Every structure is written in structure tokens, then in C-alpha cells.
Amino acid sequence: MTWAWRWCALWMGMVLVTLQLGCTTQGGRMEGDSVWVTPSDEPEARRRARIRLELAAGYFEQGQATVALDEVKQALNADPTFAAAYNLRGLIFMRLEEPRLAEDSFQQALRLAPRDGDTWHNLGWFYCQADRHTDAVQAFGRALQSPGYRSAARTWMVQGICQARAGQRLEAEQSLIRSFELDSGNPITVYNLALLLHQRGESERARFYLRRLNNSEFANAESLWLGVKIENRLQNREAAQQLATQLLRRFPDSREASAYERGAFNE
């Protein structure tokens, strides 16, 4: 079963790279500090490390993991206490399929910045990928409890996907609904929530969520095919045919279009 939308994998590589690089350049409180920090307060070593890390993040987003890793090494040479560099290093090692090194990097980041919600989130996704679902939910919980954490919607979403993969469907529904409440426009949340409900036999509720997605610019082959199956189960033949027409016209070479032509509604 496909719990994470195919371009959710993108998102899992993309949104997970939330690096708190702006705290010293935009002004703010550094963790543990009681005074307001401005750009002129940034130590020279941290400034050099931050510039390297920004380069590393850019290479990582372009899929150049080994180049990104080299830039992270340069960042840590400049400032070995830069927690965000270890966080990104963990993501790079995940992409390079080096799980031990990835976990070590996330743990080092948390030793330096134990209240960083983004690192806890990334560690949670790492645990989920390793089928360590209990550890994953605990890490997501730490992210959600982090002071000033701004990405609660994505963490509830990823937690829901992780719980679904673990077969915890009720918990997954609760997490995905919480994500939807915080960000109703996230197509990955909407798709996975609709999929979960449809697989539980609650196709009317699934249709409620999925319709807004299939009526938006974010509709893709997977969402349209799920819509066809939902409408078919609900015996709404006209709506099913309309969605199928869109699927075949817009994504004729997709595996979903092939499945429709085979009549594989129960796969």
C-alpha cells in the first residue's frame, strides 16, 4: 500500500531540511541566551560555518549529496559546535544509506541543541524509515513539544504516515486530522488521510477530503486514481468517469492509468 505520495518522498527529503540558519542573521535569541542577538554578534567562526552550511543545503536540495557532505565538513571544521550542520549531515547520510552515521549525526546535533524541533523531527523520520515506530513517535512528540516550533503541521503529517505504515490506523487518522486542522492545503496530508479512510471503508469521509485535492492544481495520477476508486465504491459512476477521463488525459503513461484500464479497482 502506498502511504506516502510519490512526491512525498521529495517532500521527505525536502521539507526535512529545515535548518535554523536565520537566527543569527535575522536577529533573535540564541538557545540559552538571555539577550537579543543581532548579526554583528555572530562569531566569525559561526559566520564561516553558516555560509558553508547554506552552500551544503543548496547542493543537498539539488541531489548532490557527496558535494553537500564536503561542505558540511568544512562548516564543522570552522565551528564544531554548530548543531544545524550535524542535522544536515544526518539527512545526507540518510540519502547515502548510511543509517549508523545518520543517527550519530542527529544525536550529536541534539547534544548541542536538545530543544531543536527540526532535528527531533528528522530523527523521527529516520526512525520511521528504519521501522522503529515507537522511537519515531517519541521523537515526533519531542519535536511538537519544542519551544517555538513552527512546523507542527508537517510533524503531525509525517507521524500519521509513520503510524499508518506501522498498522496503527486509528492513531494515524488522529495525527493526519490534526495536521489537516493546522494546514488544510497540504496535498500530502489530504491524500494520505483520504487513502486511510477509504481503506477503512469510510469512503464518504474520504471523498470529502479528496475532492478538494482533485479540484486543485495539486491533483496527480495517484489522487485521481484514488478518487476513481472512491466514487466507484460509492456507485457514483458519473463522477468516477469524470475523474478517469482526467487521469487518462493528463497522465496516460502512469501506472494508475494502466491500473484503471485493467479494471484493478481493488489492488
N, C-alpha and C positions, 0 to 999 in steps of 0.2 A: 504494500500500500504506500501511496505517495503522500507523506505527511507534509513535507516542506516543498513548496512550489519550486519548480526547477530554477527559476531565477531568484529563489530564496537562497540558494547556495551562494549566489552572488552577494546577496544581502548579508549572508552569514560571514562572508569574507570581507564585506564592505563596511557595514554598519558596525561590525565588531571592532573596527579600527578607530574607535573613538579615543582620541588622545587629548589629554588636557594640556595642550601646548599653549593655550592663550592666557593662562592665569598670570604669567609674568609680563606678557606683552600688552595686555589689555588693562591690567590693574586688578587687584583683588587680594584676598588673604591667602597666603601660603599655609599649608597644613601645619598646625602647631604655632603659628604666629599670631600675635595679638595686635599687630599694627597693619595698616593698609600698605600693600606693596605696589609700587609703580615700576615702569620699565627701567628707570635708572637704578633701581635697587637690585636688578638681576646681576648676579656674579658673572664675571667674564667666562668662567668655565661652563656655567649653565647656559649662557648665551650661545657658545660654540656648540654645545651638545644639542641644544634645541634646534639650531639650524640644520645640523646633521640629521636629526630625527625627522624634521619636516621633509627633508630630501628622501629619507628612508620610507616614510609613509607614502610619498608620491610614487616611488618605484614599486612599493608593495601593491598599491592600487592598480598599477599597470601590469601586474603579474610578474614582475622581475624580482622574485623572492631572494635570489642569491645576492643581487646588487643591493637590495634593501638591507639584507643582513650585514653586508660590509659597512653600510652607512651607520647602522645601529652600533656596530663595533667601534666605529670612530666616535660616535656620540658617547659611548660608555668610557672610552679612553679619555675623553675630555672631562666627563663627570660620572664617576662610577656610582653616584647616589641618585641618579635620575630614574625614578621609578617608571615613568612613561616609556623609557627605552626598553626596559625589561618586559613591559606589557606588550609592546610591538614585537619584540623578539619572540615572545611566546606564540604570537599569531603566525609569524614567519615560520617557526619550527613546526607548527601545526600544518601549514601548507606544504612544508618539505617532508611531512610524515615522519617527524622525529618526536614522538609523544613524550619521552622522558625529558628531553631538553625543553620542550614546550612547557610542561608542568613545572619544571625547575625555574623557568623564567617567570612564569606567573607568580609562583611562590616568592621569588626574590622581590618582585615588584610589590607584593603585599607586605613583605617585611619592611620595606621602605615607606610604603603608604598604605597602611592597613585599612583605611576607610575609603579607598578609591573604588567607587561603584563600578566603573568601567572595567577594571581588572577583575573584580569578582564576577561580573557578567561574562567576560571572556573565559574565565576559568570554568564557569558553569557550562558554557557551550563545549569546552574541551571535555569535561566530564561526560556530557551528554553524548558526544561523539564516541566516547570510549565505553558507552553503555553503563556508566557509573551513575545511575539516575538519582540515587539518594544523595550522593555528593553534589550532583548538579543542582538539585532543588535547594540544598543548603546554601550553595554558592549564590544562586539567584536571589535567595532570601537576604543574604548579606548585601548584595547589590541594592536591593529595594530599600534596605534599612540605612543605606549610606547617607550621611547628611548632605543635602543639596543635590542629590542625584536627579538628573533631568531626563533620564531615558527609561522611565518606568514602563512605558507602553511597550517598548521593544523587549524588555526583560520578561514581562508577563507573556508576551507573544512567544518568545523562544522557550520559556518554561513550559508553555502549553504544548508546543511541538514536541519537546522532550518527553513530557508526561504521556503524550499520545503514543510516542514510539515505545514507551515502557508498558503500554497497555492500560494506563491509568486514565481511562476516558472521562470519568466524572471530574477528576481533578483538572484534566486538560481543558474541558469545557469551561470550568470556572476561571482558569487562567486566561484563556482566549477571550472570554467575555469581558474580563477586567481590562485586557489590552484594547478591546474594541471600545469600551467606555472611555478610555483615555485618548484613543486615536482611531476614530471610526473610518478614516480614509486609508488605512494601511491595507493594501490588497492582499498581502500575505496572511495577515490575521483573518481577514474576511474569508479568504479561500479555505484556510485550514479549519476555521470554525464551521463553515458550511459543509465541508467534507466530513468532519466528525459527526455532525448532526445527521447528515444523510446516511452514514454508515450505521448510526444507531437507530435508524428507522424514523427519524423525525424530519421528514423531507419538507414539510410545510415550513418549519422553522428554518431549515437550510435554505429554502428558496427566498425567504425574507432577506437573509444576509447576502446571498449570492447575486440577486437581481441588481443590486446597486453596483456591484463589481462589473457584471456583464454589460451594464449600461454606461460604463465609464471607459476612459481611454486605456485603462489598465487590463482590460479583458484580454485573455490569451487563449491558446488552444486548450489548456487544462481547465480553465474556468468555464469556457463554453461547453466542453465535453461534460463536465460535471453538471452544468445547467441542463443539458440534454437528458442526462440520466435522471436528474431530479424530476423534470417535467414528465418524462416517460413513466416514472413510477407513479406520479400523481395523475396519470392518464390525461394530461393536458397535451394532446397531440399537436395542436397548432403551435403552441409555444415551443415545444420540443423541435418541431420542424424549422421554425424561425432561427433558433439557436444553431441547429445543424447546418442550415444554409450559410450562416456566418462562419461557422467552423470550416466548412469545405471551401468557401470562397477566400477566406483570409489565411488559412493555414492548411492548404491542400496536401502538403508533404509531411504533416505531423503524424506522430503515432496515434494521436487522438482521432484524427480524420480517418486513419486506417481502421481503428477500432470501431468507429461508427459504421463504416462501410461493411464491416464484418458482422455488425449487429451485436457486438460484445458489450452489452449493457451491464452485465454482471461481473465483469472482470475486476 
